[in-house]
Amino acid sequence: MAATIQELITKGFLISNGSTTGTLKQKIEIIASHYENISTFLVADRTDFEKLVFKIDNPSFKLTDSDFCKIYTFQKSGLIESELTLQENFVKVLTSSFISRQLKMIENLKLETLNVNPILSGALNLNNEIDLIRFYTYQAISRSIVTSVGFLVQNLLLHASEFVLEGKNDVLGEETKWDLVVDKLNEVKAYLEIKSGTNDLNKAQIHHYSKEFEFIEQKGFRAFIGETYGKRDDQTVTHGLYKMYLPEWNRRTLIGKELWEFVSGQKNYQERLVEILFKTSKALLAGDTFIKKIEEKIIPLTIEFKQKYTNFDNFLKSLW
């Protein structure tokens, strides 16, 4: 199971410190395995960690001054909080990692990586460097974010309760491909295929999942297609296809809040999820919006454009 105190401490430490050596990661995993709650770990001092040497009985386990400094910095960073539940802390940690990567992506964006299409530029009448750079900057960043947010959402679901695991790690992982498995005590195991929204599947894909449903249900388990946002009555092409090609589609789908409540086991979990997402992003962006960060990046890209190409016509010629 992914959502454990040990996993939270380890993942939080690695995010807090950026990159770390394999040896230090192993030490953190060992330390984390000895803590059953967040508050105890957060107030632990050097003496507490040194006592673990005797519990572990491993001569190679020795924390250096640098190790202690990094652990202390993580404890005081506020990345994990004793006032939050385990699941809420995972939301904060995963969101922090996602935002940090997106900000780094914006920082590293270069003029030559905007992948300007002269044909599209002409069709849209992007006839000056300001409009052209703004359009392609937003396009490049949006594409990157759309890809990354899929992994974020998958991880948010994976860590929404201690009963969730990745489908590939299930005993049927080699026989059938599902994104997540929810295995709660005293409940029938459930296999979930996760889709980002309410219009992500075509007819052929739905036919494929119909067969997968039969495979799982014949073994006595449940299976669902889960959509991470939206409502059951949304009038989308995919929902129309469900009605035509997925027998008992209402029973076999979890849409929007239904999915988050099912995975987490908490009523209206999606509301608390979004609340922490906003709070975390506001703190990391120092009160700014992501749009403002993009607009700030457009300024140096425009300066670079003028320095390198002098005028717009020279730039267009360079693309051929």
C-alpha positions in Angstrom: 0.0 0.0 0.0 1.3 3.5 -0.9 -0.3 5.7 1.8 1.8 4.9 4.9 3.6 7.1 7.4 6.9 5.6 6.2 6.2 6.4 2.6 5.1 9.9 3.5 8.3 10.7 5.5 10.5 9.2 2.8 8.8 10.9 -0.2 8.6 14.2 1.7 12.3 14.1 2.6 13.3 13.4 -1.0 11.1 16.2 -2.3 12.4 18.6 0.3 16.0 17.9 -0.5 15.8 17.7 -4.2 18.3 15.0 -5.1 20.0 12.8 -2.6 22.4 9.9 -2.6 21.2 6.3 -2.6 22.9 5.8 0.8 21.0 8.7 2.4 17.8 7.6 0.9 18.3 4.1 2.4 19.0 5.7 5.8 15.8 7.8 5.6 13.8 4.7 4.7 15.2 2.9 7.8 14.4 5.9 10.0 10.9 6.3 8.6 10.1 2.6 9.3 10.5 3.3 13.0 7.8 6.0 13.2 4.1 5.4 13.5 2.9 9.0 13.5 3.9 12.3 12.0 4.1 14.3 15.2 6.6 12.0 16.8 8.9 12.2 13.8 8.7 16.0 13.5 9.8 16.5 17.1 12.5 13.8 17.1 16.1 15.2 17.7 19.6 13.9 17.1 19.5 11.8 20.3 16.4 10.1 19.1 17.8 9.2 15.8 21.1 8.0 17.3 19.1 5.6 19.5 17.9 3.9 16.3 21.5 2.6 15.7 21.0 0.1 18.6 17.5 -0.9 17.4 18.6 -1.5 13.9 21.8 -3.3 14.9 23.5 -2.3 11.6 27.1 -1.0 12.0 26.8 0.7 8.6 23.9 2.8 9.8 25.6 6.0 10.8 24.2 9.5 10.3 26.7 12.2 9.5 26.4 15.9 10.5 25.3 16.6 7.0 22.6 13.9 7.2 21.3 15.4 10.5 21.2 18.9 9.0 19.1 17.7 6.0 16.7 15.8 8.2 16.3 18.8 10.6 15.7 21.1 7.6 13.0 18.8 6.4 11.4 18.6 9.8 11.2 22.4 10.0 10.2 22.9 6.4 6.5 22.6 7.0 6.1 20.3 4.0 4.4 17.7 6.3 2.2 18.8 9.2 1.0 16.9 12.3 -2.3 18.8 12.1 -3.1 17.2 8.7 -4.2 13.6 8.2 -2.0 11.2 6.4 -3.9 11.6 3.2 -4.0 15.4 3.4 -0.2 15.4 3.9 0.2 13.3 0.8 -1.9 15.8 -1.2 0.4 18.6 0.1 3.6 16.7 -0.7 2.6 15.5 -4.1 1.3 18.9 -5.1 4.4 20.6 -3.9 6.5 18.3 -6.0 4.3 18.9 -9.1 4.4 22.7 -8.8 8.1 22.8 -8.2 8.7 20.8 -11.4 6.4 23.1 -13.4 8.2 26.2 -12.1 11.5 24.6 -13.0 10.2 23.8 -16.5 9.2 27.4 -17.0 12.6 28.6 -15.7 14.4 26.3 -18.2 12.3 27.2 -21.2 14.4 28.5 -24.1 13.4 30.3 -27.3 14.7 27.4 -29.5 12.5 24.9 -27.6 9.2 26.7 -28.4 8.9 24.7 -31.6 7.4 27.5 -33.7 5.4 26.4 -36.7 5.6 29.1 -39.4 2.5 27.7 -41.2 0.4 27.9 -38.1 1.8 31.3 -37.2 0.7 32.6 -40.6 -2.7 31.0 -40.4 -3.2 32.7 -37.0 -1.7 36.0 -38.1 0.9 35.9 -35.4 2.8 38.7 -37.2 4.9 40.1 -34.4 7.3 38.7 -31.8 5.2 39.5 -28.8 2.1 37.6 -30.0 4.1 34.8 -31.4 6.2 34.2 -28.3 3.2 34.5 -26.0 1.2 32.0 -28.0 4.0 29.4 -28.2 5.1 29.9 -24.6 1.6 29.1 -23.4 1.4 26.2 -25.8 4.7 24.6 -24.7 3.9 25.0 -21.0 0.4 23.7 -21.4 1.5 20.6 -23.2 4.0 19.9 -20.5 1.5 20.4 -17.7 -1.2 18.3 -19.3 1.3 15.4 -19.4 2.5 15.9 -15.9 -0.9 16.4 -14.2 -1.9 12.9 -15.3 0.8 11.5 -13.1 -0.2 13.9 -10.3 -3.8 12.8 -10.3 -2.8 9.1 -10.4 -0.6 9.6 -7.4 -3.3 11.6 -5.5 -5.7 8.6 -6.0 -3.0 6.1 -5.1 -2.3 7.9 -1.8 -6.0 8.7 -1.0 -6.2 5.8 1.4 -4.1 2.9 2.8 -6.2 0.4 0.8 -5.1 1.5 -2.7 -2.2 0.0 -4.7 -1.0 0.1 -8.3 -2.7 -2.3 -10.6 0.7 -3.7 -11.8 1.5 -4.8 -8.2 -1.7 -6.8 -7.8 -1.7 -10.6 -8.1 -3.5 -10.3 -11.5 -1.2 -7.6 -12.7 0.4 -9.8 -15.3 -3.0 -11.0 -16.6 -4.9 -7.8 -16.9 -4.0 -4.1 -17.0 -5.7 -1.8 -14.5 -4.4 1.5 -13.1 -5.4 1.0 -9.4 -6.8 -1.7 -7.1 -8.8 -0.9 -4.0 -8.7 -3.7 -1.5 -10.6 -2.7 1.6 -11.2 -5.1 4.5 -14.6 -6.9 4.4 -15.2 -5.5 0.9 -15.0 -7.1 -2.6 -11.7 -6.1 -4.2 -12.2 -3.4 -7.0 -10.1 -2.8 -10.1 -10.1 0.8 -11.5 -9.2 2.2 -14.9 -8.6 5.9 -14.4 -9.5 8.6 -17.1 -8.8 12.2 -16.6 -12.2 13.5 -17.6 -15.7 12.7 -19.0 -14.8 12.5 -22.7 -11.6 10.4 -22.9 -12.8 7.1 -24.4 -13.9 6.1 -27.9 -16.0 3.1 -29.1 -13.1 0.7 -29.6 -11.7 1.4 -26.1 -15.1 0.9 -24.5 -15.4 -2.5 -26.2 -12.0 -3.4 -24.9 -12.9 -2.5 -21.3 -16.2 -4.5 -21.6 -14.1 -7.6 -22.0 -11.8 -6.6 -19.1 -14.9 -6.1 -16.9 -16.0 -9.7 -17.7 -12.6 -11.1 -16.9 -12.5 -9.4 -13.5 -16.1 -10.0 -12.6 -15.9 -13.7 -13.5 -13.2 -13.9 -10.8 -15.6 -12.5 -8.2 -14.2 -9.0 -8.1 -15.6 -5.6 -9.1 -14.3 -3.3 -11.8 -14.9 0.4 -12.6 -13.9 3.1 -15.1 -13.2 6.1 -13.0 -13.3 9.7 -14.2 -11.4 12.2 -12.1 -13.8 15.1 -12.5 -17.2 15.9 -14.0 -20.7 14.6 -13.4 -22.7 11.5 -14.4 -25.2 13.6 -16.4 -22.6 15.4 -18.5 -23.6 15.2 -22.1 -20.3 14.0 -23.6 -19.6 11.6 -26.5 -18.0 9.1 -24.1 -21.0 9.0 -21.8 -23.2 8.4 -24.9 -21.0 5.5 -25.9 -21.2 4.1 -22.4 -24.9 3.9 -22.7 -24.7 2.1 -26.1 -21.7 -0.2 -25.6 -21.0 -0.7 -21.8 -23.8 -2.9 -20.2 -24.8 -1.6 -16.8 -22.6 1.4 -17.3 -24.0 3.3 -14.3 -22.9 0.4 -12.0 -19.5 0.1 -13.7 -18.4 3.8 -13.6 -17.3 6.2 -10.9 -17.5 9.8 -12.0 -16.1 12.8 -10.4 -16.8 12.9 -6.7 -18.0 9.3 -6.7 -14.4 8.2 -7.6 -12.7 10.3 -4.9 -15.2 9.2 -2.3 -14.9 5.5 -3.3 -11.1 5.5 -3.2 -10.7 7.6 -0.1 -13.6 6.2 1.9 -14.5 9.8 2.9 -17.6 11.7 2.1 -17.0 14.8 -0.1 -13.2 14.1 -0.1 -12.9 16.0 -3.4 -13.7 19.3 -1.6 -10.9 18.9 1.0 -8.6 17.8 -1.9 -9.2 20.9 -3.9 -8.9 23.1 -0.7 -5.4 21.7 0.0 -4.4 22.0 -3.7 -5.2 25.7 -3.6 -3.5 26.3 -0.3 -0.3 24.5 -1.3 0.0 26.2 -4.7 -0.7 29.6 -3.2 2.1 29.1 -0.7 4.6 27.9 -3.3 3.7 30.6 -5.7 4.1 33.2 -3.0 0.6 34.5 -3.7 1.1 34.8 -7.4 -0.8 32.8 -10.0 0.7 30.4 -12.5 -0.3 32.7 -15.3 1.8 35.5 -13.8 4.8 33.2 -13.7 4.3 32.4 -17.4 3.9 36.1 -18.3 7.1 36.9 -16.4 8.9 34.3 -18.5 7.7 35.8 -21.8 9.7 39.0 -21.0 13.3 37.4 -21.2 12.2 35.3 -24.2 11.1 38.4 -26.1 14.5 40.1 -25.2 16.3 37.0 -26.4 14.3 37.1 -29.6 15.2 40.7 -30.4 18.9 40.1 -29.6 19.2 37.0 -31.8 17.0 37.9 -34.8 16.8 41.7 -34.8 13.4 41.6 -36.5 10.4 39.4 -37.1 11.2 38.6 -40.8 14.7 37.3 -40.0 13.1 34.9 -37.5 10.6 33.6 -40.0 13.4 33.0 -42.6 15.4 31.1 -40.0 12.6 28.5 -39.7 13.1 27.1 -43.2 
